[in-house]
């Protein structure tokens, strides 16, 4: 399986690209003939026959008629295909509002409802439609008309003022999970009730296989008013394809003409899918084989699958995944802080199939080696209950050097006093007892001569006595200061005496 590398992930021998399905259905570079065919044509834009050819190829692949696939517009970029889709959806909504206005109803401003966490591109319009706040910085102008809702509130937010419900088959508001069949059915029903155009963005998702080209048809069997395609059709070159149903095909007039270069690349890919009958590939086989291989990996939390798109939910940070994956020459996409995405090609040999799963498992094995879980409570030995066998090597060596343990402790860590005494001769026992008695007498004499504990207690008593005396002196000084301060009675008598003296002075001055 051939693939391209990147600056962070250089190509190497045995390189396996886990998202090569975004480049082509075979993982190889088979666009050379299409490029030559485009270069040899007299005009490079406005090939109406090519536009019709692509629509017929899609009908052959999907087994749909002209009501579901009425027209196809090849755009220079995926973001331009998105803009064409939103323009046709708003035109359709305006036509419905015009009829409602004639009946007397008040027209409401149209809006485009998008999923929280979605990523629809990097143009200004695509950034406003995306449900990631990181894509809408202060440097980008805010465009009105875009609202966002999570999957559990999305259907309820669709009303008569919703011109377009823009949805991707995967909910990336989290680790990444495919939308359920029940959710698709409710969304389609609500759009039909309110006249809202359901536009599904497959720009980042290649063909799903299992007999289907579109994920929403495989999961729920519903149809869309418009579908945006790109991944796996243009060989990693810029470009996108807008597939319009009958309800929107009439509103596509006047848009930018189709890009014939992108059209030739897409037509070549569709021809490969038809010739190899690639859509009949059982894509569940890859997910099942991968799940069986990594079932015992503790760093794997869950596996989410839709066709050949697999999201691996991890218990480790994706940055650690990237480091290990680059070393194993494995390239994948990052979905979130704890999940990665694989999109292998539909057409793979058994050897390529096994090689890819081996590399994924090798990366997970490397992640588990880096994990060092703390010991459980059952494995932790309390210090007071720890015997010689629980001592560190340094402590054990120190104990042997000081004679605390016999040499046999290195080979037999469980040694009791009885076994030690039984192993010693009688003379050795007597000498040992005498030595112990002499050691105890010397130790008792040292304790009598100088007991550091008693000296410390005496020092503490002297310090307490000095502290009490200082505290008593401070209290006496405070009492003395309080006695020296005049009371209220003294202040009153002093004021009356001063008043009498002042009056007597006045009488003296009069005389």
N, C-alpha and C positions, 0 to 999 in steps of 0.2 A: 504494500500500500504506500504509494508515494504521497508526499505532503510537503508543505512549505514550513520554514522555520521563522523565527523572529529574532530581534536583537537580543532579547533576554534568553531565548531558547534556540541556540544555533543548531543547524543541521548536523547530524553525525551518523555514523554507521549504525544501522538498526533502528533509526529514528521511527517512532510511531506517533502519528498525530491523532489524538483522540477526538478531535473535532474536524477531521478531514471531510466529513459529510457536509459541512458548510461550503466546501469548495466545489465538489462535484459528487455525483452519486457513486462514482467508482474510486474516488480518492486520487485519481491520476489527472494529468494535464492533457486533456483530449480536445482542447479548443483551437489547436493550430489550424486545422482545416477550416473551421468557421471564420477565423481571422483572415485567411487567404481568400475565402469566398467573398467576404465583405470588401477586402481591398481591391478585388478585381471587378466589382460592379461599377457601372458608370456613375451612379448617383448614390450619395451616402445618407440621404434622408428622404422620407416620404414614400417608402416602398409599401404600398397598400397590400400587395400580395403577401408580403412577409407577415403583416399584422393578421391577415386572414389565416395564414398557415399556422401561426402559433395558436390561434383559437381552435382550429381543427385538431391540432395535436393534443391540446388539453382535453378536448371532448373525448378523444380516443382513449386517453389515459384514465380519465375519471368516469367514463361511461355516462356523461351528462349530455343533455341536449342544449339547444341555443337559448332556452329560457334561463338556464343556470349560468352558462358561459356564453354570453352574447357578444362580448368584445374584449379585446386585450390591448393594453397600452404599455409599450416598453419605455421606461424612463431612464434617464442618464444616471440617476442615483435612486436608492431606496427611499430617501427622504422626499424626492420629487414625486415618486409614486404615491406616497402618503398624502402629499398636498393635492394631487389630482383626485384622490379618493375623498378627501374632505370637501373639495370644491363640488364634486358631483353630488355628494350627500346633502350639502346645503342647498344646492339648486333644487334637488328633489323636495326638500322640506319647504322651500319658498313656494313651489308650485302647489303644495298642499295647503299652505297658509293662504294663498291667494283665493282658493276656492272657499276656504272657511271664512275669509273676510267678506266675501260677497254674501254669505249667509248671515252676517251680522256679528260673528264672533270676533273678539279682540285678539289680534296677533301678538304672540309673545316672542321676545328675542330668542333666536335659535342658540343652542348650546351643543357642545360636543362632550359627552360623558366618557371618561377614561378610568382605567383601573389604577388604584394606588400601587406604587412599586413597579409600574410598567416602564419600558424603555423603547421609544419609537424612533430614535435617531438623534442626530446632532445639529440639524438645521434649527432655525428659530421656531418654526411651527412645530417641528418634532419635539423640541425641548419643552414647549408649552403643553403639548399633549402628553408627554411622559409624566408618570406619577412618582418621579424621584426628585426631591427638592434639590439634590446636589447638582442636577442638570440645569436648574433655573437660578443662576447667579444674579447678582445685582447689575452686572454689566449687560444682561440680556433684557431687551424691552418686553414688558408684559403684554400679551395679546389677550383681549377679552374673549369670552365665549367658551373657555375650557374649564370644566369642573371634574373633580376626581372623587371616587368612592371606592371603598373596599369591597371585596367579593360578597360579603354578607349583606351589604346595603346597596349594591350596584343596581340590581333589578328594581328595587323600590324607588330609586331615584330617576328612573326612566319615565318621562311624562310627555305630554303633547308638545312641549317646548324643546324636547331633545331631538335635534336634527340627526345626530350620529352617535351611535354607541360603538366606541372603538375598543376592541378587546384583543388581547393576545391569548393563545391557547394555554399558556402557563401563568400561574399566579406567582410572581416573584416578590410579593410583599412578605418576605420571610426567607426561608431556605430555598423555596421553589417547589411548587406542586402543580400538577396538571388540573385544569378545571374539570369538574365532574359532569357526567351526563345529565344529571338532574338540574344542575345549574345552567347548562346550555339550553335545555328544553324550556326552562322558565324565562331565560333571557330572550329566546326567539319568540315565545308567545307574547311577552310584554312589548317587544318591538313591533309585532304585527298589530297589536291593539292600539298603539299610539302613533303608528305611521313612522316609526324611527328606523333609519337605515342601520343595519348591523354590518359593520366593516371589521373584518378579522385580519390582524397583522401577523403574517407568517414570515416576516422579513428575516428573523433570526432563527427560524426553524426549517430544516430541510424536509424533504418528503418523508412521511412517517412509515410507509410500507404497510404490511398486513393487508394489502389489497386497496390501500387508500393513498391519495396524494395529500389530503388535508387532514389535520389532527381533529378538527371539530366534527368531520364526517365519520372518522373512525370511532370517536368516543361516544357521540350522541346521535349521529345520523341526521344532523340538521344541515340546512343550506344557509349561505351568507349572501347579502346583497352585493358585497364586493370583498375581494381577497387580495392582500398585498404579498407578493412573493419576491424572494431574493436569494436566500441561503441555498447553496447547492446548485444554483442555476448559472451563475456568471463566473465561476472559477476564481473566486476571490477578487474579481475586478468590480469596479463600481457599476451599479445598475440594479434595476428593480422592474417588476412586472405587476401591473394593476389588472386584475381580472374582474370584469363587471357583469353583473346579472342584467336581466332584461329591464328591471325597474330603473336602473341607473344608466344604462347604455345610451339612452336618448339624451342624457344631460352631459355627456362627455364632449359634445361638439364645441369647437373653439379652444380646446386646451392645447398645450404644447404638443407638436407632432411627435410621433414615436421616434425613439433613438434606434436607428437601424443596426448600429454596432452591437448594442445590448441585445437587440432582437435576434441577430444571428447567433450570438452565444447561447441565448436561452433556447432557441430552436434546435441547436446542436445537442444540448443537454436533454431536451424532451425526446429527441430522436433516439438517444442512447437508452433512455428509460423504456421507450417502446420496444426497441430491438431486443433488449436483454430481459424484458418482462420483470424489471426490477421491483415494481410495486408489489408483486406477489411474495416478496421476501418475508419470511417469518422473523420479524424483528424481535419478537419475544424471546427467541433463542439466545440472543446475546445477553439480555437482562437476566434470564434464568441461569445461564452459565456463570455470569459474574456474581450473582447472588449466592450461588452454591460455593464458589471459590472463596468469597470473603465473609462467609457466614460466621466464622470463628474469630474474626478480627474485632478486638474490643474497642478500637477507635472509630468504628462505623456505627452510627446511630440508626440510620434508615436509608432506604433506597426508593426513589420516586421515578416512575417510568411512564413514558408515552411514546410509543414507536421506538425509534432508534435514539431518542433523546432520554438520557439517564442523568438524574441528579443524585449525587452521593452526599448524604448528610453525615458530617463528621463530629467527633467529640474533641477535635483539636482545631487550632486556628489554621485558616487556609494559607497563611504565610509559611507555616511549617510544611504544608503540603507542597507549595511551590518549590521550596528548596529541595525537597526529596524528589519531586517529579522532574525537575530540571536535571538532577544527577542521573535519573533513569531514562532521560530523553523522552519524557512523556509530556504532551502538551494538552491542557484542558482549560476550560473557561471558569472563572470565579463567579459564583452566583451570590454568595453572601459571605459573612465572616466565618461560617462553618459549613459551607457546601460548595461543591464543584460540579461542573456539567460536562458530560461526554456526548458527542454526536458523531459516531463513526459512520462511514459510508454504508449505503445499502448493500452494495456488491463487495464482498470480502471473501477471500479464500479461507479455508480452514486454518492454514498456517498463520495468516494475518489475524484471524479471530482469536486463536490461542495466544499469539504473541502479545496482543493488546491486553488481554485479561491477565497474562503473566506479569506484565509491567505494572498494571494497576495494583495487583496484589503485592508486588515487590515494594512499591511505594508505601502501601499501608503497613507492611512488615517493618520498614524502616522507621515509620512514625511510632510504632509500638515499642521499638527498641529505645527510642528517646524518652519514652514515658517511664517515670520512676515513681510509682504509687507509694505512698507512705505505708509502713507496716501496720497490720491490723492490731487491735488490742490484744488478741490472743497470742500474737507473736512477741509482744513487748514483755520483757521480764523485769519485775520491780528490782530496784537496786538492793533492797534489804534481803530479797530472796535469791539474788543471783549468787551462784557458786563460782568456783574457780573456772568452770567451763564458760561462764558468761563474761569473764574479764577480757578486756582488749588485749591484743598481743603485747603492747608496751607494758601494760600493768602486769601481765603474766610473766614477762621477762624480768621485770623489777622484783616481783615476788620471789622468783627463783634465785636471783642474785643476792637477795638479803637472807636467804635461807628459810623464808616463810613456808615454801613448798619444797618437798623432796623432788629429786630428779624424775621419779616415777610419775609425777603429776603431769608431765608433758605427754605421757602415753596413756595414763589412766586418770582422767580428770576427776572421777568420783572417788575420793579418799576420805575415810572417817578416822577418828582418833583410835578406835579399836583396831582397825586394820593396820594403822601406823605402828601402834604398840606391839601388835602381834608380829609384825615384820622385823622388829628390832631385837637383838640379843639381850640377855639379862644384864650383862655388864653395861651395855650401851644404855639400857633403860635406867640403871642406877645413876650412871653419869649424867644422864639427861635430867633425872629428878633433882640431883644435887645442883646442877646448873640452874634449873628453874627456881629452886629455893634461894640460891645466892642472888639470882636476878631479882626475885621478889623482895629480898631484904634490902638490896641496894636501892631499889625503887622506892620502898617505904621510907628509907632514910632520907632520900632526896626530897620526898614530899614533906617530911617533917622539917628538914632544914629550910626549905624555901617553897612555900605553897603560893604559886602565882595567883590562884583564885582568891585566897584570903587577902593577899596584898591588894588585889583589885577591889575587894569589898571594903577594905579600910580606906582606900583612896576615895571610893564613892561616898563613904560616910562623912569623911572630912569635907568633901565638896558640898554635900548636902547641908552640913552645919554652917559652912561659910555662906552658902546661898540663903539660908534662913536668917542669918544675922543681917545680911545686906537688905533683905526684904523687910525685916523689922525696922531697920533704920529708915528706910524709905517711907514706911507707913507713919512713923513718928514725925518725920518732916512734913508729910502731907497734913497730919492732924494739927501740927503747929501752924501751918499756913491757913488752915480753915479757922483756927481760933483767932488769928490775927485779923481776919476779914471782919468788917463791921456788920452787925446784924441790922435788921429793919428798925428795931427800937432805937439803936444807937444813932442811926441816920436821922430818925425823926427828932430826937432830942437835939442833935447837932444843928438841924435846920431851925428849930425854935429858938435856940440860943443866938444863932446868927441874926434872926429876925429881931429879937429884943435888942441886940447890940446896935442894929441898924436904926431902930426907932429912937433909941437913946441918943445916938449921934445926931439925928435930925433935930431933936429938942435942944440939944446943946448949941447947934448952929443957929437956931432961931434966937436964943437968948444972947 
